[in-house]
Amino acid sequence: MDLETRIREYIVAEFLSGEDVADLTDDFDLVANGVVDSLGLVRLISHISKTYAIPVDDIPLDPASFRDIEHICSFIRRTTTAASV
């Protein structure tokens, strides 16, 4: 299962209960559409930290980094790649 699919499934399970996973596109703006609010952002960051072994201190609290699945996955890939170098 690719990263986008895992993130999509998490978002649907945690924030869009009952919605079809296939309906959530990579560029759907989670913040502007009210899916993820400030508390949701904290939950999402906590999940990313635990799941991808990224220290919370290394995760910027910038909503733009978590606006959509595309940005979230890009952040995870950059951070985990940099940590492995």
MODELLER restraints for C-alpha pairs under 7 A, 6 or more apart:
rsr = mdl.restraints
at = mdl.atoms
rsr.add(forms.Gaussian(group=physical.xy_distance, feature=features.Distance(at['CA:3:A'], at['CA:73:A']), mean=6.65, stdev=0.5))
rsr.add(forms.Gaussian(group=physical.xy_distance, feature=features.Distance(at['CA:4:A'], at['CA:69:A']), mean=6.56, stdev=0.5))
rsr.add(forms.Gaussian(group=physical.xy_distance, feature=features.Distance(at['CA:4:A'], at['CA:73:A']), mean=6.41, stdev=0.5))
rsr.add(forms.Gaussian(group=physical.xy_distance, feature=features.Distance(at['CA:7:A'], at['CA:69:A']), mean=6.84, stdev=0.5))
rsr.add(forms.Gaussian(group=physical.xy_distance, feature=features.Distance(at['CA:8:A'], at['CA:21:A']), mean=6.66, stdev=0.5))
rsr.add(forms.Gaussian(group=physical.xy_distance, feature=features.Distance(at['CA:8:A'], at['CA:24:A']), mean=6.95, stdev=0.5))
rsr.add(forms.Gaussian(group=physical.xy_distance, feature=features.Distance(at['CA:8:A'], at['CA:69:A']), mean=6.87, stdev=0.5))
rsr.add(forms.Gaussian(group=physical.xy_distance, feature=features.Distance(at['CA:9:A'], at['CA:21:A']), mean=6.22, stdev=0.5))
rsr.add(forms.Gaussian(group=physical.xy_distance, feature=features.Distance(at['CA:12:A'], at['CA:19:A']), mean=6.58, stdev=0.5))
rsr.add(forms.Gaussian(group=physical.xy_distance, feature=features.Distance(at['CA:12:A'], at['CA:21:A']), mean=6.17, stdev=0.5))
rsr.add(forms.Gaussian(group=physical.xy_distance, feature=features.Distance(at['CA:15:A'], at['CA:35:A']), mean=6.33, stdev=0.5))
rsr.add(forms.Gaussian(group=physical.xy_distance, feature=features.Distance(at['CA:26:A'], at['CA:68:A']), mean=6.29, stdev=0.5))
rsr.add(forms.Gaussian(group=physical.xy_distance, feature=features.Distance(at['CA:26:A'], at['CA:69:A']), mean=4.76, stdev=0.5))
rsr.add(forms.Gaussian(group=physical.xy_distance, feature=features.Distance(at['CA:26:A'], at['CA:70:A']), mean=5.17, stdev=0.5))
rsr.add(forms.Gaussian(group=physical.xy_distance, feature=features.Distance(at['CA:27:A'], at['CA:68:A']), mean=5.49, stdev=0.5))
rsr.add(forms.Gaussian(group=physical.xy_distance, feature=features.Distance(at['CA:27:A'], at['CA:69:A']), mean=6.37, stdev=0.5))
rsr.add(forms.Gaussian(group=physical.xy_distance, feature=features.Distance(at['CA:27:A'], at['CA:70:A']), mean=6.03, stdev=0.5))
rsr.add(forms.Gaussian(group=physical.xy_distance, feature=features.Distance(at['CA:28:A'], at['CA:68:A']), mean=5.69, stdev=0.5))
rsr.add(forms.Gaussian(group=physical.xy_distance, feature=features.Distance(at['CA:29:A'], at['CA:67:A']), mean=5.50, stdev=0.5))
rsr.add(forms.Gaussian(group=physical.xy_distance, feature=features.Distance(at['CA:29:A'], at['CA:68:A']), mean=5.07, stdev=0.5))
rsr.add(forms.Gaussian(group=physical.xy_distance, feature=features.Distance(at['CA:30:A'], at['CA:36:A']), mean=5.51, stdev=0.5))
rsr.add(forms.Gaussian(group=physical.xy_distance, feature=features.Distance(at['CA:30:A'], at['CA:67:A']), mean=5.49, stdev=0.5))
rsr.add(forms.Gaussian(group=physical.xy_distance, feature=features.Distance(at['CA:30:A'], at['CA:68:A']), mean=5.55, stdev=0.5))
rsr.add(forms.Gaussian(group=physical.xy_distance, feature=features.Distance(at['CA:31:A'], at['CA:37:A']), mean=6.35, stdev=0.5))
rsr.add(forms.Gaussian(group=physical.xy_distance, feature=features.Distance(at['CA:31:A'], at['CA:67:A']), mean=5.60, stdev=0.5))
rsr.add(forms.Gaussian(group=physical.xy_distance, feature=features.Distance(at['CA:49:A'], at['CA:55:A']), mean=5.77, stdev=0.5))
rsr.add(forms.Gaussian(group=physical.xy_distance, feature=features.Distance(at['CA:49:A'], at['CA:56:A']), mean=5.77, stdev=0.5))
rsr.add(forms.Gaussian(group=physical.xy_distance, feature=features.Distance(at['CA:65:A'], at['CA:71:A']), mean=5.49, stdev=0.5))
rsr.add(forms.Gaussian(group=physical.xy_distance, feature=features.Distance(at['CA:65:A'], at['CA:72:A']), mean=6.03, stdev=0.5))
rsr.add(forms.Gaussian(group=physical.xy_distance, feature=features.Distance(at['CA:65:A'], at['CA:75:A']), mean=6.70, stdev=0.5))
rsr.add(forms.Gaussian(group=physical.xy_distance, feature=features.Distance(at['CA:66:A'], at['CA:72:A']), mean=4.94, stdev=0.5))
